[in-house]
Amino acid sequence: MEKRRYYVSVQARTMVPNQGDAPYELEIDATEDEAERLGRIFDEIDKYDEALGVQTALIAPITDMNHENKNGYDYFLKQAYKLIYDLGSEETREHIHSMHIL
């Protein structure tokens, strides 16, 4: 499959094919399947982020559920950065490497 350039924002969990469509921090070259995989990882991060936000809004004490959601969020965030690193431009790889998250 042919790769194309995508512009990615992990913070906003967006990935667009046109540079001016949305703010971005990172660039990747991905096949359609790879881009869909990253999109699914972003969806998982959103689910955990929403669960953590609801717990915080309810001022929930630290519980096993809270830890489970935090661990899930962290896991998928690292998976996103790993995939972005693997598919990233040289500048993207340097940026992720400088973050010391992998």
C-alpha positions as CSV (number, residue, x, y, z in Angstrom):
1,M,0.0,0.0,0.0
2,E,1.1,3.5,-0.7
3,K,2.0,5.8,2.1
4,R,0.9,9.4,2.4
5,R,1.8,12.2,4.8
6,Y,-0.4,12.9,7.8
7,Y,-0.2,15.8,10.3
8,V,-0.8,14.6,13.8
9,S,-1.8,16.2,17.1
10,V,-1.6,13.8,20.0
11,Q,-3.0,16.4,22.4
12,A,-6.1,16.9,20.2
13,R,-6.0,13.3,19.0
14,T,-6.3,14.4,15.3
15,M,-4.7,13.2,12.2
16,V,-5.3,15.1,8.9
17,P,-3.9,14.7,5.4
18,N,-3.7,18.4,4.6
19,Q,-1.2,20.5,6.6
20,G,-3.5,23.5,7.1
21,D,-6.6,21.5,8.2
22,A,-5.8,21.5,11.9
23,P,-3.0,22.4,14.3
24,Y,-0.4,19.6,14.6
25,E,2.8,18.8,16.3
26,L,4.0,15.7,14.4
27,E,4.2,14.4,10.8
28,I,4.0,10.7,9.8
29,D,4.0,8.8,6.5
30,A,1.4,6.0,6.8
31,T,-0.6,3.6,4.7
32,E,-4.4,3.8,5.1
33,D,-4.2,0.8,7.5
34,E,-1.6,2.4,9.6
35,A,-3.5,5.6,9.8
36,E,-6.7,3.7,10.8
37,R,-4.7,1.9,13.5
38,L,-3.5,5.2,15.0
39,G,-7.1,6.5,14.8
40,R,-8.2,3.4,16.8
41,I,-5.5,4.1,19.4
42,F,-6.7,7.7,19.7
43,D,-10.3,6.4,20.2
44,E,-9.1,4.2,23.1
45,I,-7.2,7.2,24.6
46,D,-10.5,9.2,24.4
47,K,-12.4,6.5,26.2
48,Y,-10.0,6.4,29.1
49,D,-9.7,10.2,29.1
50,E,-13.4,10.5,29.4
51,A,-13.6,7.9,32.2
52,L,-10.9,9.7,34.1
53,G,-12.6,13.1,33.5
54,V,-15.9,11.7,34.9
55,Q,-14.2,10.4,38.0
56,T,-12.4,13.6,38.5
57,A,-15.6,15.6,38.1
58,L,-17.2,13.5,40.7
59,I,-14.2,14.0,43.0
60,A,-13.8,10.2,43.2
61,P,-11.3,8.9,45.6
62,I,-8.4,6.9,44.1
63,T,-9.9,3.5,43.5
64,D,-8.9,0.4,41.5
65,M,-11.1,1.7,38.7
66,N,-9.3,5.0,38.7
67,H,-5.9,3.3,38.6
68,E,-7.2,1.0,35.8
69,N,-8.3,4.0,33.8
70,K,-5.0,5.8,34.4
71,N,-3.0,2.7,33.4
72,G,-5.1,2.2,30.3
73,Y,-4.7,5.8,29.3
74,D,-1.0,5.7,29.8
75,Y,-0.7,2.4,27.9
76,F,-2.6,3.7,24.8
77,L,-0.8,7.0,24.9
78,K,2.6,5.2,24.8
79,Q,1.2,3.0,22.0
80,A,0.3,6.1,20.0
81,Y,3.7,7.6,20.5
82,K,5.4,4.4,19.5
83,L,3.4,4.1,16.3
84,I,4.0,7.8,15.5
85,Y,7.7,7.3,16.1
86,D,7.8,4.3,13.8
87,L,6.0,6.2,11.0
88,G,7.4,9.6,11.7
89,S,9.5,12.0,9.8
90,E,13.0,12.5,11.0
91,E,11.9,15.7,12.9
92,T,9.0,13.7,14.5
93,R,11.4,11.0,15.7
94,E,13.8,13.5,17.1
95,H,11.0,15.3,19.0
96,I,9.6,12.0,20.4
97,H,13.1,10.9,21.4
98,S,13.7,14.2,23.2
99,M,10.5,13.6,25.2
100,H,12.0,10.4,26.8
101,I,8.7,8.6,26.8
102,L,9.6,5.5,24.9
